[in-house]
Amino acid sequence: MSDTHQVDGIQLTLLQNGAAYFPQLCADIDVARSTIYLETYIFAADQTGRRVSDALQRAARRGVVVRVLMDGYGSAHLPPDWLFELREAGVQVQWFRREISPFTWQSNRKRRLFRLHRKLVVLDSEVAFIGGINIIDDVTGNGDSGAPRLDFAVRVQGSIAGEIHGITRRLWSSVSWARSHLRGERIARFIAETGLGGTRSDISVLLRDNLRHRRDIERAYLRAIAGAQHEVLIACAYFLPGRIFRRTLKQAARRGVRVVLLLQGRVEYRLQHYATHALYEQLLAAGVEIYEYQTSYMHAKVAVVDGQWATVGSSNIDPFSLLLAREANLAVFDTGFAAELRGDLFSAISQDARRIEPMHWSRLGWGGRLLARLCYAVVRMMVGVLGYGKRGV
């Protein structure tokens, strides 16, 4: 079990991978007394999904109000009998944007891709979980390695759990209203989430949505990197930052800050994977260290700056997370918490990653360089089609 860190009277426990996360989550569900809100991008019909589903059903049967909000794309393959079973037990289930139709693409091309990507659970307004771990077996699909996806979440106990409760309750209400056809500006005004980042100096919830928090997570990263004096360490599954983000990283490296990126080494989604390679040349030339995680798929979206500031959450550093999806990160200014996360990341780098050398780009050959540039051009075109071209990729 990880150490518990006290920050502003709030208890934080860093959880790495499903082996630490799911036993703690189910144990907390089993002692919940009044309410449980769960938001997830993926709720899979596998052994882990069964474990969590059973815990939620037990809670509902003993009178706890249990509300589960799943993304309509990420959880689309959850079988109808699983939904029936949850609802029969008294669990309230809703979908976030399940209506995906090719006939609505032209008229709603942006809204169609607005996904619920955050992973939040809050129990009794007292305990909450925030991070990047979906409800899914975290060793599935990792080839012959048998290793779990590298991922993190944070268990939060204290007053900030009440803030997370408010976040989940408001989104639940907005989806309920939308299902009742009460759409448009009335909903936006009613559910607009109050500014959360900056409510306390040492710990805050950072959101990304399409109302009042469009760039909160990105700005938090940029502030931390721009103010870095010694080290920037970022682990990100899908890394395609825009021009401003790239420039800030390169400026940090050129002023003597050690900038370390731990990125996906295995090919999971070809377009994103090879598009990321198109950025290697400029980042390596600026002095950025790049490592690719090899042991399994990496799903982490975390960072540590100067061994003091850390963030753990659901947001990748790519156009889809920073421009389209609902995301949630926790930002913490605490040397103990940051040191634990930093240690976990450097352990992964030393044991499970390979360094990308400065000559990597030239060694790719003309075919590899062409593939990377073509994939990058496709991503840029997609962002432009969606109307975000001015932000740059």
Residue pairs with C-beta under 8 A, 6 or more apart in sequence:
1 13
1 20
2 13
2 14
2 15
2 16
2 20
2 340
3 13
3 14
3 336
3 340
4 11
4 12
4 13
5 11
5 12
5 13
5 14
5 334
5 336
5 337
5 340
6 12
7 202
7 203
7 332
7 333
7 334
7 337
8 200
8 201
8 202
8 203
9 158
9 159
10 156
10 157
10 158
10 159
10 160
10 203
11 155
11 156
11 157
11 158
12 154
12 155
12 156
12 203
12 332
12 334
12 337
13 24
13 154
13 155
13 157
14 152
14 154
14 312
14 337
14 340
14 341
14 344
15 21
15 24
15 129
15 131
15 133
15 152
15 153
15 154
15 155
16 150
16 151
16 152
16 344
17 133
17 138
17 148
17 149
17 150
17 151
17 152
18 48
18 133
18 137
18 138
18 139
18 148
18 151
19 138
19 148
21 129
21 131
21 133
21 153
22 48
22 51
22 52
24 155
25 52
25 55
25 121
25 129
26 51
26 52
26 55
28 123
28 127
28 129
28 155
29 36
29 52
29 55
29 56
29 58
29 59
29 123
30 55
30 58
30 59
32 59
32 64
32 123
32 124
33 64
33 124
34 64
34 65
34 124
35 64
35 65
35 66
35 67
35 122
35 123
35 124
35 125
35 165
36 56
36 59
36 64
36 65
36 66
36 67
36 121
36 122
36 123
36 124
37 67
37 69
37 120
37 121
37 122
37 165
37 168
37 169
37 172
38 56
38 66
38 67
38 68
38 69
38 120
38 121
39 68
39 69
39 70
39 116
39 118
39 119
39 120
39 121
39 168
39 171
40 68
40 69
40 70
40 71
40 74
40 75
40 116
40 119
40 134
40 135
41 70
41 71
41 74
41 75
41 115
41 116
41 117
41 118
41 119
41 134
41 314
42 71
42 74
42 75
42 134
42 135
42 136
43 49
43 52
43 68
43 70
43 75
43 78
43 134
43 135
43 136
44 75
44 77
44 78
44 134
44 135
44 136
44 137
44 140
45 77
45 78
45 79
45 82
46 136
46 137
46 140
47 137
48 135
48 136
48 137
48 138
49 78
49 82
49 135
49 136
49 137
52 135
53 82
53 85
53 86
56 66
56 68
56 86
56 89
56 91
57 85
57 86
57 89
57 90
57 91
59 66
60 66
60 89
60 90
60 91
61 89
61 90
65 92
66 90
66 91
66 92
67 91
67 92
67 94
67 168
67 172
68 86
68 91
68 92
68 93
68 94
69 93
69 94
69 95
69 96
69 116
69 168
69 171
69 172
69 175
70 78
70 93
70 94
70 95
70 96
70 116
71 95
71 96
71 97
71 115
71 116
71 117
72 95
72 96
72 97
72 98
72 99
72 100
73 97
73 100
73 115
74 115
74 116
74 117
74 134
75 95
76 98
76 100
83 93
86 93
87 93
94 172
94 175
94 176
94 179
95 175
96 115
96 116
96 171
96 175
96 326
97 111
97 112
97 114
97 115
97 116
100 112
104 112
105 112
109 385
109 386
110 324
110 386
110 387
113 320
113 324
113 386
114 210
114 324
114 325
114 326
115 320
115 324
115 325
115 326
116 171
116 325
116 326
117 314
117 315
117 321
117 325
117 326
117 327
118 130
118 207
118 313
118 314
118 325
118 326
118 327
118 328
119 129
119 130
119 131
119 132
119 133
119 134
119 153
119 314
119 328
120 128
120 129
120 130
120 164
120 167
120 168
120 328
121 128
121 129
122 128
122 129
122 161
122 164
122 165
122 168
123 161
125 161
125 162
125 165
126 157
126 158
126 161
126 162
127 155
127 156
127 157
127 161
128 155
128 156
128 157
128 160
128 161
128 164
128 165
129 153
129 154
129 155
129 156
130 153
130 154
130 156
130 164
130 205
130 312
130 313
130 314
130 328
130 329
130 330
131 151
131 152
131 153
131 154
131 312
131 313
131 314
131 330
132 151
132 152
132 153
132 237
132 299
132 300
132 301
132 302
132 312
132 313
132 314
133 151
133 152
133 153
133 299
134 299
138 148
138 149
138 151
138 299
139 146
139 147
139 148
139 149
139 296
141 297
142 148
142 149
142 296
142 297
143 266
143 296
145 295
145 296
147 295
147 296
147 352
148 296
149 296
149 297
149 298
149 299
150 235
150 293
150 295
150 296
150 297
150 298
150 299
150 300
150 348
150 352
151 298
151 299
151 300
152 300
152 302
152 312
152 341
152 344
153 312
154 312
154 330
154 332
156 164
156 330
160 200
160 203
160 205
163 196
163 199
163 205
164 205
166 193
167 193
167 196
167 205
167 207
167 328
170 191
170 193
171 191
171 326
173 190
173 191
174 187
174 190
174 191
177 183
177 187
177 190
177 191
178 187
188 211
191 211
192 211
192 212
193 207
193 209
193 211
193 212
193 213
194 212
195 212
195 213
196 204
196 205
196 206
196 207
196 213
197 204
197 205
197 206
197 207
197 213
197 216
197 220
197 331
198 204
201 333
202 332
202 333
202 334
203 330
203 331
203 332
203 333
203 334
204 330
204 331
205 328
205 329
205 330
205 331
206 213
206 216
206 217
206 220
206 311
206 313
206 328
206 329
206 330
206 331
207 213
207 216
207 217
207 326
207 327
207 328
208 214
208 215
208 216
208 217
208 218
208 315
208 321
208 322
208 325
208 326
208 327
208 328
209 326
215 322
217 313
217 315
217 321
217 322
217 327
217 329
218 245
218 322
220 311
220 329
220 331
221 245
221 303
221 311
221 317
222 244
222 245
222 248
224 232
224 303
224 305
224 309
224 311
225 232
225 248
225 249
225 252
225 305
226 248
226 251
226 252
227 305
228 252
228 257
228 305
228 306
229 257
229 306
230 257
230 258
230 306
230 307
231 257
231 258
231 259
231 260
231 304
231 305
231 306
231 307
232 249
232 252
232 257
232 258
232 259
232 260
232 303
232 305
232 306
233 260
233 262
233 303
233 304
233 305
233 342
233 345
233 346
234 260
234 261
234 262
234 302
234 303
234 317
235 261
235 262
235 263
235 293
235 298
235 300
235 301
235 302
235 303
235 345
235 348
236 261
236 262
236 263
236 300
236 301
236 302
236 303
236 316
236 317
237 263
237 264
237 297
237 298
237 299
237 300
237 301
237 316
238 264
238 269
238 272
238 276
238 316
238 317
238 318
238 320
238 321
239 261
239 263
239 264
239 276
239 279
239 316
239 317
239 318
240 272
240 275
240 276
240 279
240 317
240 318
240 319
240 376
240 379
240 393
241 249
241 279
241 317
241 318
242 319
242 322
242 391
242 392
242 393
243 392
243 393
244 392
245 317
246 279
246 282
246 283
249 259
249 283
249 286
249 288
250 282
250 283
250 286
250 288
252 259
253 259
253 286
253 287
253 288
254 286
254 287
258 289
259 287
259 288
259 289
260 288
260 289
260 291
260 349
261 283
261 288
261 289
261 290
261 291
262 291
262 292
262 293
262 298
262 300
262 345
262 348
262 349
262 353
263 276
263 290
263 291
263 292
263 293
263 298
264 273
264 276
264 292
264 293
264 297
264 298
265 292
265 293
265 294
265 298
265 353
265 354
266 293
266 294
266 296
266 297
266 298
267 273
268 297
270 375
271 375
271 378
271 379
272 318
272 375
272 379
273 375
274 371
274 372
274 374
274 375
274 376
275 372
275 375
275 376
275 378
275 379
277 364
277 368
277 372
277 375
278 372
278 373
278 375
278 376
279 376
280 290
280 356
280 360
280 361
281 361
283 290
284 290
284 356
284 357
284 358
284 360
284 361
285 358
289 355
290 355
290 356
291 349
291 353
291 354
291 355
291 356
292 353
292 354
292 356
293 348
293 352
293 353
294 352
294 353
294 354
295 351
295 352
301 312
301 313
301 314
301 315
301 316
301 317
301 321
301 329
302 310
302 311
302 312
302 313
302 341
302 345
303 310
303 311
304 310
304 338
304 341
304 342
304 345
307 335
307 338
307 339
307 342
308 333
308 334
308 335
308 338
309 331
309 332
309 333
309 338
310 331
310 332
310 333
310 334
310 337
310 338
310 341
310 342
311 329
311 330
311 331
311 332
312 329
312 330
312 332
312 341
313 327
313 328
313 329
313 330
314 321
314 327
314 328
314 329
315 321
315 322
315 325
315 327
315 328
315 329
316 322
319 379
319 382
319 383
319 388
319 391
319 393
321 327
323 383
323 386
323 388
323 391
324 386
332 338
361 369
364 372
376 393
379 393
380 389
380 393
383 389
383 391
383 393
